[in-house]
Amino acid sequence: MHAYTSVLSVPPFPINLQPIRFCYHQLANAELQKIEYRSVVMEFRFSKMFAFLTLTTLVAMASHAAAVRQPLPQLSYWNSVLPNTPMPKAFSELVHPGDLVSKNFLRPAGAENQLDKATDALGPCAGLVLMEKDLHPGKTVKYGFPRDTTSKSSRFVSRPTAESIPFSSNKMEEILKRFSLRPESAEANTIKETIDYCEMPAMKGEERYCATSLESLVDFATSELGSNIRTMSTEVERGANNDVEQTYTITDGVKVLSEDKVVTCHKMSYPFAVFLCHAIEKTRAYMVPMEGADGTKANAVIICHRDTSKFAPNNWGLSQLHLKPGEGPLCHLLSDGHLTWLGEKNLDDQYIISVA
């Protein structure tokens, strides 16, 4: 029987394993160096990427901060044209970044924006109307000071945006498509009414203009009164029951603000802020302090049109005072969100009416 040597048996001659171990260690060290190299490269690349992202973030933050610090175009225009005239709250509340339009621009009666529309519930005399001779301390009137919160939902858009949107009764279809409104909707009807008011011809002795941006409003006011002007609006202590009708008593300090031309602006119902501004000859403005039965105090701006001979025979305000055109002055209170502009010659000529 042959004897076979097992392959697993100890070889008949000694084997030197040192070179093998050396080669193994060399290979292991090489692989380890490769791994370390890759790790260093990846770490370097990650560091570069992290630095890039950090730099990009810082640049973006700086750009955003610069944009925040940069005033809005409407504010810049106001300050450049009217550097000495503080912007009234009625306007500043309507200036925001972006050109957003409102879907909630409907509001109740009392918008005060038209003098010569017969039974128009939105006319400027739809609130408190009274005779000029009644503007004296001790006179009592019944009134509530509703806060017109709905109208504040429609804000100013930039002049370029306003000019890009049609504002004409001949472009109603395009306008409604722009605002995604159905022709039979209440909003569409309100838009049509507003544009119709704006397109009504001015009566004799009246300059009127519908401003679709803050910039165009400023342009109209300064074209009528110059750049040295200021604004006045009704101010009332806000409480839970301001909109509830109560008895108000006119107190001492009734002041004539203007004996001459004034510009009055009324907020209209529209998807973005639109003001109907007009200047009527022989118009006097008053600041009238009042105190309610519950102690609420108000300083009301009251506009008196001293020559009503050109008014429509069925003017709402005249009918409330049982007057015909030309029979006497018509005075109405400017409600929340509406204001009047006074020219340079009126700023220092105001005076207090003595107690009657």
C-alpha positions in Angstrom: 0.0 0.0 0.0 1.3 3.3 -1.0 1.8 5.9 1.6 0.5 9.3 0.6 1.4 12.5 2.2 -1.6 14.6 3.2 -1.7 18.2 1.9 -2.6 19.2 5.4 0.4 17.6 6.8 3.5 19.5 7.8 5.7 20.1 4.7 8.9 18.2 4.6 10.8 21.4 4.4 10.6 24.6 6.6 8.8 27.7 5.1 9.9 31.3 5.9 6.6 33.3 6.5 8.4 36.6 7.2 8.2 37.9 3.6 4.5 37.0 3.4 3.9 38.8 6.6 5.8 41.8 5.3 3.9 41.9 2.1 0.6 41.6 4.0 1.6 44.5 6.2 2.7 46.6 3.2 -0.6 45.9 1.5 -2.6 46.7 4.6 -0.6 49.9 5.2 -1.3 51.0 1.5 -5.0 50.3 1.9 -5.0 52.2 5.2 -3.3 55.1 3.6 -5.8 55.1 0.8 -8.6 55.1 3.3 -7.0 57.9 5.2 -6.5 59.8 2.0 -10.1 59.4 1.0 -11.2 60.5 4.4 -9.0 63.6 4.2 -10.3 64.4 0.7 -13.9 63.9 1.8 -13.4 66.0 4.9 -11.8 68.7 2.8 -14.7 68.6 0.3 -17.2 68.6 3.1 -15.5 71.6 4.7 -15.5 73.5 1.3 -19.2 72.6 0.9 -20.1 73.7 4.4 -18.1 76.9 4.0 -20.0 77.6 0.7 -23.4 76.9 2.2 -22.5 79.1 5.2 -21.4 81.9 2.9 -24.5 81.5 0.8 -26.7 81.6 3.8 -25.0 84.7 5.2 -25.3 86.5 1.8 -29.0 85.6 1.7 -29.5 86.8 5.2 -27.7 90.0 4.5 -29.7 90.5 1.3 -33.0 89.9 3.2 -31.9 92.3 5.9 -31.1 94.9 3.3 -34.5 94.4 1.7 -36.2 94.7 5.0 -34.3 98.0 5.8 -35.2 99.4 2.3 -38.4 101.3 2.5 -41.3 100.4 0.3 -41.6 102.3 -3.0 -44.9 104.0 -1.8 -43.2 105.2 1.4 -40.2 106.4 -0.5 -42.4 108.3 -2.9 -44.4 109.9 -0.1 -41.2 111.0 1.7 -39.7 112.4 -1.4 -42.7 114.5 -2.4 -44.1 115.3 1.1 -41.0 115.3 3.4 -42.7 117.5 6.0 -46.0 115.7 6.0 -46.4 112.6 8.2 -48.3 109.8 6.6 -51.7 109.4 8.2 -52.7 106.1 9.8 -55.6 105.8 7.2 -52.9 105.4 4.5 -50.0 103.6 6.4 -52.4 100.8 7.4 -52.9 100.1 3.7 -49.2 100.0 2.7 -47.7 96.5 2.8 -45.0 94.6 0.8 -46.3 92.8 -2.3 -49.2 93.5 -4.6 -52.0 91.5 -3.0 -55.6 92.0 -3.9 -58.5 91.3 -1.5 -61.5 89.0 -2.1 -63.2 90.5 1.0 -63.7 94.1 -0.1 -67.5 94.4 0.3 -68.7 96.6 3.2 -71.9 98.1 4.5 -73.3 101.5 3.7 -71.4 104.6 4.8 -68.4 104.6 2.5 -68.8 108.3 1.8 -67.6 108.7 -1.7 -70.2 110.5 -3.8 -72.0 113.8 -3.4 -74.3 114.0 -6.3 -75.8 110.5 -6.4 -79.5 110.6 -5.4 -80.3 107.7 -3.1 -76.8 106.3 -3.1 -76.2 104.5 0.2 -72.5 104.9 -0.3 -72.6 108.7 -0.5 -70.5 110.9 1.7 -73.6 112.2 3.4 -74.8 108.8 4.3 -73.5 109.2 7.9 -74.0 112.3 10.0 -75.3 115.4 8.1 -76.1 118.8 9.8 -76.3 122.5 9.2 -73.2 124.7 9.5 -75.0 126.9 12.0 -75.3 123.9 14.3 -71.5 123.5 14.7 -71.3 125.2 18.1 -70.7 124.0 21.7 -73.8 122.6 23.3 -75.3 121.2 20.2 -76.3 117.5 20.5 -76.4 114.9 17.7 -77.1 111.2 17.5 -74.4 109.2 15.9 -72.2 106.1 16.1 -68.6 105.9 15.0 -68.4 102.5 13.2 -64.9 101.3 12.6 -64.6 100.4 8.9 -62.5 97.3 9.2 -63.6 95.6 6.0 -62.2 98.4 3.8 -58.8 98.0 5.3 -58.6 94.5 3.8 -58.0 96.1 0.4 -54.5 97.6 0.3 -52.5 99.8 -2.0 -50.7 98.1 -4.8 -47.7 99.6 -6.5 -48.2 102.2 -9.2 -46.9 99.9 -12.0 -49.3 97.2 -10.9 -52.2 99.6 -10.7 -51.5 101.0 -14.1 -51.3 97.4 -15.6 -54.9 96.6 -14.5 -57.7 98.2 -16.5 -60.0 100.6 -14.6 -62.8 101.4 -17.0 -66.4 100.4 -17.5 -65.4 99.4 -21.0 -63.0 96.8 -19.7 -65.3 95.1 -17.1 -64.9 91.6 -18.7 -61.1 91.9 -18.5 -61.2 93.3 -15.0 -63.4 90.5 -13.7 -61.2 87.9 -15.3 -58.2 89.5 -13.7 -59.8 89.1 -10.2 -61.4 85.7 -11.0 -64.9 87.0 -10.4 -68.2 85.9 -11.9 -70.2 88.6 -13.7 -73.3 87.9 -11.6 -71.5 88.0 -8.2 -71.9 90.8 -5.6 -68.3 91.6 -5.9 -68.6 92.2 -9.6 -71.5 94.5 -9.1 -69.6 96.5 -6.5 -66.6 96.9 -8.8 -68.9 98.2 -11.5 -70.6 100.7 -9.1 -67.2 101.9 -8.0 -65.9 102.4 -11.5 -69.2 104.1 -12.5 -68.8 106.6 -9.5 -65.3 107.3 -10.7 -66.4 108.0 -14.2 -69.2 110.3 -13.3 -68.4 113.8 -14.6 -67.4 116.5 -12.1 -70.0 119.1 -11.4 -69.2 122.8 -11.9 -66.6 124.0 -9.5 -65.4 120.5 -8.6 -62.1 118.7 -9.4 -62.3 114.9 -8.9 -60.0 112.0 -9.5 -60.0 108.3 -8.6 -56.5 107.3 -7.4 -55.6 103.6 -7.8 -52.3 103.9 -6.1 -50.8 106.0 -3.2 -48.5 107.7 -5.7 -51.3 108.9 -7.9 -53.2 110.1 -4.9 -50.3 112.2 -3.7 -49.9 113.6 -7.2 -53.5 114.7 -7.3 -53.4 116.3 -3.8 -50.2 118.2 -4.6 -51.5 119.4 -8.0 -54.5 120.9 -6.2 -52.8 122.3 -3.0 -49.0 122.3 -3.5 -46.5 120.2 -1.6 -46.7 122.0 1.8 -49.9 120.2 2.9 -51.1 118.0 5.7 -53.9 115.6 6.3 -56.7 115.5 8.9 -59.1 112.7 9.8 -61.7 111.9 12.5 -60.2 110.5 15.7 -62.3 108.7 18.3 -61.5 106.9 21.5 -62.0 103.3 20.6 -64.3 101.2 22.8 -66.6 98.3 22.7 -69.6 100.4 21.8 -68.2 103.0 19.4 -70.5 101.8 16.6 -73.6 102.1 18.8 -75.6 105.2 18.2 -75.7 107.5 21.2 -76.1 111.2 21.9 -72.9 113.2 21.4 -72.6 116.8 22.6 -70.3 119.3 20.8 -67.9 120.7 23.3 -65.7 123.8 23.5 -62.9 124.1 20.9 -64.7 123.9 17.5 -61.9 124.9 15.1 -62.1 126.1 11.5 -59.4 124.2 9.7 -59.8 125.8 6.3 -61.7 128.7 4.8 -60.4 127.9 1.3 -60.0 124.9 -0.9 -59.6 121.4 0.6 -59.2 118.0 -1.0 -61.2 115.2 0.5 -60.5 111.5 -0.2 -63.0 108.7 0.3 -62.1 105.0 0.4 -63.9 103.0 -2.2 -64.9 99.3 -2.3 -62.5 97.6 -4.6 -60.1 94.6 -4.6 -57.2 97.0 -3.9 -57.2 100.4 -2.4 -58.9 103.1 -4.5 -59.7 106.6 -3.3 -62.1 109.0 -4.8 -60.6 112.4 -4.2 -62.2 115.7 -5.0 -61.9 119.4 -4.4 -65.1 121.5 -4.4 -65.1 125.3 -4.4 -66.4 127.1 -1.3 -65.8 124.3 1.0 -64.9 124.8 4.7 -63.4 122.2 7.0 -63.9 122.0 10.8 -62.5 120.0 13.6 -65.3 119.5 16.0 -64.7 118.0 19.5 -67.6 115.8 20.8 -68.3 113.8 23.9 -70.8 110.9 24.0 -73.3 110.1 26.7 -71.0 107.3 27.9 -68.0 109.6 28.1 -66.4 108.6 24.7 -64.5 111.6 23.3 -64.0 112.3 19.6 -62.5 114.9 17.3 -64.6 114.9 14.2 -63.6 116.4 10.9 -66.7 117.9 9.4 -66.7 119.2 5.8 -69.2 122.0 4.9 -70.1 122.6 1.2 -71.2 126.2 1.4 -72.5 126.5 -2.1 -74.9 123.6 -3.0 -76.4 125.3 -6.0 -74.7 122.8 -8.4 -75.8 119.8 -6.4 -78.4 117.3 -7.8 -82.0 118.1 -6.7 -82.3 114.6 -5.2 -79.0 114.7 -3.3 -79.2 112.4 -0.3 -77.7 114.9 2.2 -79.8 117.8 1.1 -82.9 115.6 1.4 -82.0 114.7 5.0 -81.8 118.4 5.9 -85.0 119.2 3.8 -83.1 121.5 1.6 -83.0 122.2 -2.1 -79.8 123.0 -4.0 -78.6 126.4 -3.1 -80.7 126.9 0.0 -77.9 126.4 2.5 -74.6 124.7 3.3 -74.4 121.0 3.6 -72.1 119.6 6.2 -71.1 116.0 6.7 -68.8 114.1 9.0 -65.8 112.2 7.6 -66.0 108.7 9.0 -63.2 106.2 9.6 -60.8 105.7 6.7 -61.5 109.0 5.0 -59.5 112.2 5.3 -59.0 115.7 4.1 -56.0 117.6 2.9 -55.2 121.2 3.9 -53.1 123.5 1.8 -50.3 125.8 2.9 -52.4 128.9 3.4 -54.7 127.0 5.9 -52.0 125.7 8.2 -51.5 128.8 10.2 -54.9 130.4 9.8 -57.0 128.1 11.9 -59.1 129.6 14.7 -61.5 128.6 17.4 -65.2 129.4 17.2 -66.4 131.1 20.4 -69.3 129.7 22.4 -72.6 130.8 20.8 
